[in-house]
Amino acid sequence: MAAVTIRNLSEEAHRALKVRAAQHNRSTEAEMRAILEAAVRPEGRLRLGTALSKIGQKYDITRADIEALEQTRDTRPAEPMRFE
């Protein structure tokens, strides 16, 4: 697991983190982890698999539909583009 050092944090910010941590019944370090996790991995983020699944359900796409598409798909490797 990675370790992070935060330099030059103001006393006011450190004090506010301690208060916030106490309000959530966790250590200051655990509070900082929670804040960072929420910032970079928000709960409402779009998850591609879930979005694709919902589209399939909306249009009633079945496994048989997917298999039919796979059978008609061109499986040859793509030719690279030429810029001559």
N, CA and C atoms as a LAMMPS dump frame, in Angstrom:
ITEM: TIMESTEP
0
ITEM: NUMBER OF ATOMS
252
ITEM: BOX BOUNDS ff ff ff
-5.0000000000000000e+02 5.0000000000000000e+02
-5.0000000000000000e+02 5.0000000000000000e+02
-5.0000000000000000e+02 5.0000000000000000e+02
ITEM: ATOMS id mol type element x y z
1 1 1 N 0.849 -1.165 0
2 1 2 C 0 0 0
3 1 3 C 0.901 1.237 0
4 2 1 N 0.496 2.258 -0.725
5 2 2 C 1.29 3.475 -0.86
6 2 3 C 1.193 4.334 0.392
7 3 1 N 2.257 5.092 0.629
8 3 2 C 2.279 6.058 1.726
9 3 3 C 2.424 7.451 1.122
10 4 1 N 1.758 8.428 1.726
11 4 2 C 1.782 9.797 1.231
12 4 3 C 2.176 10.717 2.38
13 5 1 N 3.033 11.668 2.077
14 5 2 C 3.409 12.688 3.051
15 5 3 C 2.874 14.02 2.559
16 6 1 N 2.209 14.737 3.44
17 6 2 C 1.681 16.057 3.08
18 6 3 C 2.51 17.099 3.823
19 7 1 N 3.2 17.909 3.065
20 7 2 C 4.061 18.938 3.66
21 7 3 C 3.338 20.293 3.649
22 8 1 N 3.757 21.14 4.541
23 8 2 C 3.286 22.529 4.614
24 8 3 C 1.772 22.652 4.784
25 9 1 N 1.183 21.744 5.526
26 9 2 C -0.236 21.837 5.847
27 9 3 C -0.396 22.869 6.966
28 10 1 N -1.293 23.792 6.784
29 10 2 C -1.46 24.847 7.794
30 10 3 C -1.984 24.246 9.1
31 11 1 N -1.671 24.927 10.189
32 11 2 C -2.158 24.49 11.498
33 11 3 C -3.682 24.474 11.537
34 12 1 N -4.303 25.454 10.872
35 12 2 C -5.767 25.524 10.847
36 12 3 C -6.357 24.304 10.153
37 13 1 N -5.764 23.911 9.017
38 13 2 C -6.264 22.742 8.287
39 13 3 C -6.058 21.477 9.104
40 14 1 N -4.895 21.372 9.765
41 14 2 C -4.621 20.185 10.584
42 14 3 C -5.602 20.102 11.751
43 15 1 N -5.866 21.235 12.381
44 15 2 C -6.818 21.274 13.483
45 15 3 C -8.221 20.886 12.999
46 16 1 N -8.617 21.409 11.832
47 16 2 C -9.936 21.081 11.281
48 16 3 C -10.037 19.595 10.946
49 17 1 N -8.95 19.015 10.442
50 17 2 C -8.942 17.571 10.172
51 17 3 C -9.119 16.764 11.454
52 18 1 N -8.448 17.195 12.52
53 18 2 C -8.58 16.491 13.802
54 18 3 C -10.014 16.552 14.318
55 19 1 N -10.634 17.726 14.192
56 19 2 C -12.028 17.892 14.648
57 19 3 C -12.95 17.002 13.804
58 20 1 N -12.767 17.051 12.498
59 20 2 C -13.601 16.25 11.602
60 20 3 C -13.433 14.755 11.885
61 21 1 N -12.202 14.341 12.137
62 21 2 C -11.935 12.932 12.448
63 21 3 C -12.651 12.527 13.733
64 22 1 N -12.587 13.391 14.721
65 22 2 C -13.262 13.096 15.99
66 22 3 C -14.767 12.99 15.794
67 23 1 N -15.327 13.834 14.94
68 23 2 C -16.763 13.78 14.671
69 23 3 C -17.165 12.468 14.012
70 24 1 N -16.25 11.888 13.244
71 24 2 C -16.533 10.619 12.561
72 24 3 C -15.979 9.413 13.325
73 25 1 N -15.508 9.654 14.536
74 25 2 C -14.966 8.587 15.4
75 25 3 C -13.847 7.793 14.723
76 26 1 N -12.911 8.505 14.125
77 26 2 C -11.756 7.841 13.545
78 26 3 C -10.512 8.694 13.725
79 27 1 N -9.368 8.106 13.438
80 27 2 C -8.108 8.831 13.58
81 27 3 C -7.987 9.88 12.479
82 28 1 N -7.075 10.819 12.685
83 28 2 C -6.84 11.849 11.676
84 28 3 C -6.367 11.202 10.378
85 29 1 N -5.511 10.215 10.491
86 29 2 C -5.017 9.514 9.3
87 29 3 C -6.159 8.815 8.561
88 30 1 N -7.046 8.157 9.285
89 30 2 C -8.186 7.488 8.659
90 30 3 C -9.115 8.509 8.004
91 31 1 N -9.251 9.664 8.622
92 31 2 C -10.091 10.719 8.043
93 31 3 C -9.493 11.218 6.733
94 32 1 N -8.188 11.402 6.704
95 32 2 C -7.529 11.84 5.469
96 32 3 C -7.703 10.803 4.362
97 33 1 N -7.597 9.526 4.711
98 33 2 C -7.821 8.461 3.715
99 33 3 C -9.236 8.527 3.166
100 34 1 N -10.2 8.719 4.058
101 34 2 C -11.606 8.785 3.632
102 34 3 C -11.842 9.979 2.708
103 35 1 N -11.248 11.118 3.043
104 35 2 C -11.405 12.317 2.218
105 35 3 C -10.803 12.084 0.832
106 36 1 N -9.608 11.514 0.783
107 36 2 C -8.952 11.26 -0.508
108 36 3 C -9.728 10.242 -1.337
109 37 1 N -10.195 9.179 -0.704
110 37 2 C -10.986 8.168 -1.424
111 37 3 C -12.248 8.786 -2.014
112 38 1 N -12.935 9.595 -1.236
113 38 2 C -14.17 10.228 -1.717
114 38 3 C -13.887 11.189 -2.861
115 39 1 N -12.722 11.83 -2.829
116 39 2 C -12.389 12.795 -3.877
117 39 3 C -12.056 12.113 -5.2
118 40 1 N -11.362 11.002 -5.145
119 40 2 C -10.921 10.358 -6.392
120 40 3 C -11.812 9.211 -6.835
121 41 1 N -12.653 8.71 -5.943
122 41 2 C -13.56 7.617 -6.287
123 41 3 C -14.95 7.905 -5.742
124 42 1 N -15.619 8.917 -6.286
125 42 2 C -16.943 9.287 -5.767
126 42 3 C -17.961 8.168 -5.969
127 43 1 N -18.938 8.101 -5.068
128 43 2 C -19.958 7.048 -5.127
129 43 3 C -20.787 7.099 -6.401
130 44 1 N -21.071 8.287 -6.893
131 44 2 C -21.937 8.427 -8.05
132 44 3 C -21.218 8.313 -9.386
133 45 1 N -19.982 7.792 -9.386
134 45 2 C -19.231 7.729 -10.64
135 45 3 C -19.852 6.717 -11.596
136 46 1 N -19.649 6.957 -12.864
137 46 2 C -20.18 6.065 -13.887
138 46 3 C -19.335 4.807 -13.939
139 47 1 N -19.969 3.674 -13.83
140 47 2 C -19.284 2.394 -13.945
141 47 3 C -19.695 1.791 -15.281
142 48 1 N -18.718 1.571 -16.13
143 48 2 C -18.979 1.169 -17.497
144 48 3 C -19.791 -0.125 -17.591
145 49 1 N -19.429 -1.126 -16.824
146 49 2 C -20.159 -2.392 -16.872
147 49 3 C -21.621 -2.236 -16.489
148 50 1 N -21.869 -1.46 -15.457
149 50 2 C -23.241 -1.208 -15.016
150 50 3 C -24.019 -0.446 -16.078
151 51 1 N -23.37 0.56 -16.687
152 51 2 C -24.038 1.349 -17.728
153 51 3 C -24.392 0.477 -18.928
154 52 1 N -23.477 -0.377 -19.353
155 52 2 C -23.741 -1.257 -20.496
156 52 3 C -24.844 -2.264 -20.172
157 53 1 N -24.843 -2.758 -18.961
158 53 2 C -25.879 -3.694 -18.544
159 53 3 C -27.261 -3.037 -18.583
160 54 1 N -27.34 -1.796 -18.122
161 54 2 C -28.618 -1.078 -18.141
162 54 3 C -29.103 -0.837 -19.569
163 55 1 N -28.175 -0.527 -20.47
164 55 2 C -28.553 -0.338 -21.875
165 55 3 C -29.109 -1.64 -22.438
166 56 1 N -28.436 -2.751 -22.144
167 56 2 C -28.912 -4.051 -22.612
168 56 3 C -30.295 -4.376 -22.091
169 57 1 N -30.545 -4.065 -20.821
170 57 2 C -31.861 -4.317 -20.239
171 57 3 C -32.916 -3.41 -20.853
172 58 1 N -32.556 -2.151 -21.096
173 58 2 C -33.505 -1.188 -21.652
174 58 3 C -33.993 -1.63 -23.024
175 59 1 N -33.079 -2.152 -23.837
176 59 2 C -33.437 -2.556 -25.194
177 59 3 C -33.671 -4.06 -25.316
178 60 1 N -33.758 -4.748 -24.179
179 60 2 C -34.072 -6.172 -24.128
180 60 3 C -33.118 -7.004 -24.984
181 61 1 N -31.826 -6.735 -24.854
182 61 2 C -30.812 -7.494 -25.591
183 61 3 C -30.536 -8.781 -24.828
184 62 1 N -30.615 -9.892 -25.537
185 62 2 C -30.411 -11.187 -24.908
186 62 3 C -29.043 -11.742 -25.271
187 63 1 N -28.664 -12.814 -24.617
188 63 2 C -27.396 -13.495 -24.917
189 63 3 C -27.419 -13.997 -26.363
190 64 1 N -28.57 -14.449 -26.837
191 64 2 C -28.695 -14.919 -28.224
192 64 3 C -28.405 -13.785 -29.211
193 65 1 N -28.835 -12.558 -28.869
194 65 2 C -28.543 -11.403 -29.724
195 65 3 C -27.036 -11.164 -29.809
196 66 1 N -26.384 -11.252 -28.686
197 66 2 C -24.938 -11.032 -28.651
198 66 3 C -24.213 -12.116 -29.442
199 67 1 N -24.636 -13.361 -29.282
200 67 2 C -24.016 -14.464 -30.03
201 67 3 C -24.215 -14.292 -31.525
202 68 1 N -25.385 -13.813 -31.948
203 68 2 C -25.634 -13.58 -33.373
204 68 3 C -24.712 -12.49 -33.905
205 69 1 N -24.494 -11.454 -33.139
206 69 2 C -23.576 -10.394 -33.545
207 69 3 C -22.142 -10.919 -33.664
208 70 1 N -21.749 -11.756 -32.721
209 70 2 C -20.391 -12.305 -32.74
210 70 3 C -20.171 -13.196 -33.964
211 71 1 N -21.205 -13.899 -34.404
212 71 2 C -21.072 -14.785 -35.562
213 71 3 C -20.932 -14.01 -36.866
214 72 1 N -21.52 -12.826 -36.948
215 72 2 C -21.467 -12.048 -38.179
216 72 3 C -20.333 -11.023 -38.176
217 73 1 N -19.648 -10.902 -37.086
218 73 2 C -18.581 -9.901 -36.953
219 73 3 C -17.38 -10.285 -37.806
220 74 1 N -16.772 -9.293 -38.405
221 74 2 C -15.559 -9.497 -39.189
222 74 3 C -14.397 -9.678 -38.214
223 75 1 N -13.768 -10.843 -38.231
224 75 2 C -12.715 -11.14 -37.27
225 75 3 C -11.313 -10.933 -37.835
226 76 1 N -11.251 -10.458 -39.079
227 76 2 C -9.926 -10.208 -39.657
228 76 3 C -9.257 -9.05 -38.929
229 77 1 N -7.938 -9.1 -38.794
230 77 2 C -7.246 -7.981 -38.15
231 77 3 C -7.424 -6.699 -38.971
232 78 1 N -7.509 -5.602 -38.313
233 78 2 C -7.667 -4.316 -38.999
234 78 3 C -6.381 -3.965 -39.731
235 79 1 N -6.54 -3.339 -40.87
236 79 2 C -5.392 -2.874 -41.642
237 79 3 C -4.988 -1.505 -41.099
238 80 1 N -3.689 -1.304 -40.869
239 80 2 C -3.274 -0.005 -40.38
240 80 3 C -3.502 1.09 -41.427
241 81 1 N -3.776 2.297 -40.984
242 81 2 C -3.985 3.402 -41.899
243 81 3 C -2.637 3.803 -42.516
244 82 1 N -2.72 4.271 -43.751
245 82 2 C -1.518 4.741 -44.43
246 82 3 C -1.67 6.22 -44.709
247 83 1 N -0.643 6.954 -44.415
248 83 2 C -0.661 8.4 -44.622
249 83 3 C 0.357 8.794 -45.7
250 84 1 N 0.166 8.279 -46.861
251 84 2 C 1.112 8.559 -47.956
252 84 3 C 0.503 9.483 -48.975
